Amino acid sequence: MVPSPAMSNTDTERRSGQRIPVRVPLTLNTPEANLQATGYTRDLSSNGIFFYTDFPMRTGNEVEMLLILPPELTSGEKRWVCCQATVVRVEDGADSGKCGIAAHVRKMEFLPELVG
C-alpha cells in the first residue's frame, strides 16, 4: 500500500514546539482527586510535556505540575516552574506499571529560586 500524500507526518504531528528529551522529577496535583503524586518527564516542549506516573489519569483531566526546566528551555539556566495542563493522551504502562501521560501546557509560571 502506498501512503497517500495527504497523510504526511505534518498532518499527524500536533506539536508546535521542539521536544527536548529530558528526565526530570515532577510533582503532580490534580483538582479532581485533590491528591498529590510524583512522576518524571520523558520529554518537554514549550507547550507540552510527556511524563510517567503511578497515578491513574484520563484524557481531559486537569493537572498542575511543579518541576525544574532544563537550560535548553529557559535561555541558559535551570528554572522552577508551575504548569497548568490538560491530559491529551494516556498510554498504558503494563510493562513498567507506570502510565505515560501526554499533556498540553496551558499556562506556565516561573517561580522564584528558593535559597536555603
Secondary structure, DSSP 8 states (H G I E B T S, - for coil): ----TTS-HHHH----S--EE---EEEEEETTTTEEEEEEEEEE-SSEEEEEESS---TT-EEEEEEEE-GGGTTSS-EEEEEEEEEEEEE--TTTS-EEEEEEEEEEEE------
